[in-house]
Amino acid sequence: MKLFCTGDLHIGRRSSHLPDTEQHSCADAWLRAADTAIYETADVVLLSGDIINKDNQFFEAAGPLEAGIQKLIERKIHVCAVAGNHDYRALTQFLHGIQGDYLHLLGVDGKWDSVIIEHGGQKLRVVGWSFPSEHVQANPLESFPDTGASDIPTMGLVHCDIDSSGSKYAPVPLGDLKSQHNICFWLTGHIHIPNAYNDTHPLVLNPGSLQAMDPGETGDHGPWIVEINGGVVSQPQQLKTSTVKYCKFDIDVTDWEIDDIKRNIIDEVYDQSQSALLDNDAKIVSARVNITGSTSLQTEMKSQLANTDELKGDGFHIDQINFAITPPIDIELLAAGKGAAAIAARILLSIDAGTLKQEHAKLYEDAKAQMDKAYDANGYELILQNKTDSSEDVAPDEDCVLAALKSQCQRLIGEMVEGSQAK
Amino acid sequence: MNLWFKKLIAKKMPGFSVRGFELTECKPSLNIVYGRNAAGKSTTAKAIHGLLWPTTAKESDQVSALLELDNKTWEADIKSCETSFKVNGMAEDSPVCPSSELSKCYYLLLKDLAVDEHSELASEIKKQISGGYDLQKISKDLQFDDKQPTRKINPYKALEAAINEMKSATKELQLHASEESRLDDLKKDLQEAENAARRKAVLDAAVKYASNRDDLEQKKRDVECCNPSLQLLKGDERTKLNALKQELSAQQDKLRDAESDKREYSDQMKATDLPEGGVPDTILVALNEREKTLSAEEINLKNKRAELANADDKVAKSRGTIGASVTDEQLNDVTEPGNWKEQAELARKAELHRSQCHALNAFRGWLKSKRTSKETAIPDIDSLNEGISRLHEWLDVGPARPSGGGWLVIVFAVIATILALVGQTLVAAGFMAASAVAAVVALLKRTATSKPPHEEYVKSSLPQPKGWDHQSVLALLKDLRSRLRSAEYDEDIDKRIKEDDDRADKLTEEAEELDRQRDQLRDRLGVAAGMDEPALALLADAIKNWRDAREMQRKAKMDMESAEADYGKIITQINDDAKPYTANNCTDLASASGLIKDIQNRAARYKESAGQILQAEREEKNANDGIAKCESTIRELYNSVKVEPDDEQALYKLIEMREDYLGKVELQQEAQTNKNTSENELRDAAADNIQALQGFSIDDWIATLDIESALEHLMALPKSQLEMERDDHTAQAANRDCINHQITEINTLVKEDKKSKALETALAKVMQTRAVLRKHRDQTYESNVGSVLLNYVEQKSREDDPEVLKHARKIFADITDDRYELRFSRDSFIVRDNMLNEDRELDELSDGTRVQLLLSVRLAFVEYLEKDGGVRLPLLFDETLASTDDHRAPLIAQTILKICKTGRQVFYFTAQQDEVNKLAECAQDSHCEAHVINFDNVVQAAQ
């Protein structure tokens, strides 16, 4: 039996950090996935939760969802789904209106239940669990029913946070999943980065988000094909259907001339993007570029590259440029000297050595306080008011402060050195 | 320890890539490097710096130097930004120098000291004591700032707007979702309203039924009130009666018309004046035939007459042709004029004969006229020829030469040719003959004995030459030839004439024959002599024609008479046939046609009249029958409705009453039909809305009844009651459309939402603007942290400030000979004027003192850098005295010299001779060594 596995569709949302997001709608991704499932002659489509984004739990999301499911049902393809933390309410409501024997919403209200699917003389039991509310701090596998030995292959479908104890989103240790010997295959959801834990039986597949949605979701995204024959599960094959791919590129600018900086960056990003887009349906790469290397031209480079919108190219978009440039000087030698530059050099060395808080406690405290102040500034209150779970929305921690100090220290030293060399 | 340059060899520097230069005699104190602009002085300064701080050098720089440090001579080389040091040939570590970014502290430019009165001297001092870093500028360049953004920043506003938009979209979707949740209730309400509408439909039908039912009862009563006799009437009596009366009148009219026609046609018949029975058809046919025949005969007669006239005309013409000379009697006597052909031939022959005779005579006459000689006798040609030949011989031979005569042949031939060309063929022929003869003669002469030719000639009868000389003989010859020609010509003519004589004889014989034939014809024709043959031929032909015409005339006359007889016969027949029917007679075709036509017309009229009379009698009979029938039917009509016959008034009265009665009956029927219809409608309405009936409120027990019983009960209810019930349900049903509309609207909204991407778009916008705001926040983090860092660094660097400032105070005092004392606390500076015992703010100091102060601070920092085991490195001044006034310049010069006195090597680079002079002068005054290096010479030496 051929299974089409996906989850975290987040219909109602789009991929972000792109110049034009209209083409990268999660709703459209779902409709394409439905067509793909038909094309691949799948027997069952499995949806592991967060099908609808919580911010769009309205008919706007229901429309595409229903349309996709109708297409599958009309072709007698079974659809098994469970609700996640986003759509624990909406999914039940919207799927309720779709009639038919081919649609199965499992585990409503947090109660495990199952369905036996028959197709082409084969049978498969799908056991599923849905989120009863937005937050679930208990491990849903603690209430997993005893399926017992059976001739019918059984698979599990659950939206959960694997190996993330303390999580509010149904934390489940991987070991718990692996220990269910009567289950030949687990399809999970919630974590947007795909991962297939297939070192031991049973296969635990976290398909990741169907459509990559933000720069944190790097790598290939798309549905997975798994075949089960008489309880034997094939290797999962991923179809890379996401229209966008998020990548991080490092570019070393040592020895680069300032006049060519834009062209070189574009060429470099283009080359790396092309490699990333091989064997991929993605139309565009959203790149976060980390500029490294040693050069005294940091200020000029930063000025030239300040507006990422100017760095345009075919098949990619530069979302952000991070400068991790070191000035071309012997920091240790500089640190041994006297003067402002030497002081800055010594600070830099202490950051690298991890002794800043001891050697320059006031600096650290002041920097942390200032960053906290910025974090709480009126101008950014809207970010706090609409906080997400993204790391970008949390208050700056020690690593954040140290990273900021390091980058500014490098800039300061570079500016001092450039200024002295300009003389 | 002081490090000083003894020798500097710049092998490869910018501007000196081919040949370098050398500064070979540097001194440990002040070295004034003097040279024109762009000579390479700054390059020299860079070379010195590059050696000490290789990272400041260019990759291509190659410099060597001999340094003196700690009483040792060091060899320093820089290549590819790496400096190597050797002492006595052994590699050494580089002397301890401050870090390369502080190398600028050892290089003073004019602008470093050009602090005008408006500048922040304090800031400059701070800058100097921190190593020459303008931290404020750096902070500005790096955009370090401790400011926090407000809600007015654009990214905030953009996110706020995006959030509002998202909220708006969400609100709308929520509203639609909320509306959608009402759908179930609305559908129930709709169902109720529809049930009420259905019940109303049944009640409508019931009300209608009750109305019709009541109406029917009323109509029945109206009918029952009427006279029962009216039932006997069928309703068409009036129409029938009227029709019958009309029919009767028509028949009577027909009868009158028929009688009238009969009389009229009888009169017509009489007017034809024909016997009883009219004219039989056979007679008419016969008359017709005779008329045709007569017509043909008339045509024939006409033709015959025309022929006769034609023949008469021909006779007259032919008679005219003959002429009056021949009398009629003579003509009559002519029995056989003969064949025109033969006669024409005779005439032709005669004419031809005459022509031939005339021609012959004319020719003979012409020939005779052509004779050259009018005499009949022709000269002897042979003699002439003989004579000519003799003369030729004589000419050939001469007196003793036998005459040849050959040339004669040629002459004759030439003459003959000429004559032939001009057309005198006969004559030409003659000359040819003469030529031939001459030839023969010549030939004969050749063979003849040679007698002298003139002797022979003399014997002839021919004319003799005047003398027997050439000329005379030629003349004679010419004459003889002419005679010969003439003779021969005349001979030809005579010959021709003789030939024509035969011809003439023949013609004479022919003439005689012709005369004979002519006479015969004349005799036959009986004409007098004197007419020639053509005339006779013509006459004969004319007579013949006359005779033919006469014959034709005779025939034509006979035919005409015959035709007239036939004609007359037919006329007679016609008259005979027509006699019984007419009193007239016809004499010719026209009158016969008129007669026959008249008879035919009268006969036709007679026939027609007879037919019309018959027809009229038939119509008369029909009309009588019709009248009888109408009267009978009218009587029956009256009987059928039991009215006295002919009592028309009574009948009409009854008919009038009937209409009213029928109207009432019709209304009753209509009411019955309506009742039936409305009953069916009620049944149908009940059947269609049977489910709705189950909720009926009329008499609770209706709901328990079966449909038939319920209907029966409904149909029995009074109308008013039914109307009341209906009104109640109408109000309830009126909501249906409204509810339907709401449901449709909600479904439409839901459908649109399912296709919409408004919220998705708004969410994406929120994410995008939030990312921009986050980026702004990250930049704020950097800016804030940078600001904190810079302040910290500045603060930290200030920790050394007191030491540096203290040292600067000392140097300042030294430089100013203890005139001034620098005092400082935290960020403020004042200068104590020891001489005037006054404290001065920095901006109260003179320019020169300001420069001294800055120099002191710079030097203090430099020495601070060199404090811990560092080597005292040379200072480089680049045109520092330029553009300074006379007061400041010496102060700077003195300061420089005092620095030198401390043992530090100083290089002063200038392109100004006056600077050199100033420095040299000060150096002399200060008892300090100042070495001037002419850089132009250095460069020249290198070349």
Interface residues (C-beta under 8 A of the other chain):
Chain A: G12 R13 R14 S16 H17 T21 E22 S25 A27 N53 D55 N56 F58 F59 E60 A62 G63 P64 E66 A67 D214 T299 Q320 P328 I329 L333 L334 A336 G337 K338 G339 A340 A341 A342 I343 A344 I347 H360 K362 L363 D366 A367 Q370 M371 K373 A374 Y375 A377 N378 G379 Y380 E381 L382 I383 N386 E392 D393 P396 C400 V401 A404 L405 S407 Q408 C409 R411 L412 E415 M416 V417 G419 S420 Q421 K423
Chain B: T55 T56 P98 S99 S100 E101 L102 S103 K104 Y107 S130 G131 G132 Y133 D134 L135 I138 D141 L142 F144 D146 Q148 P149 T150 R151 K152 I153 P155 Y156 L159 E160 I163 M166 T170 L173 Q174 H176 A177 E180 V750 D753 K754 K755 S756 K757 A758 L759 E760 T761 L763 A764 V766 M767 Q768 R770 A771 L773 R774 K775 H776 R777 T780 Y781 E782 N784 V785 G786 S787 V788 L789 L790 N791 Y792 V793 E794 K796 S797 D800 F861 Y864 L865
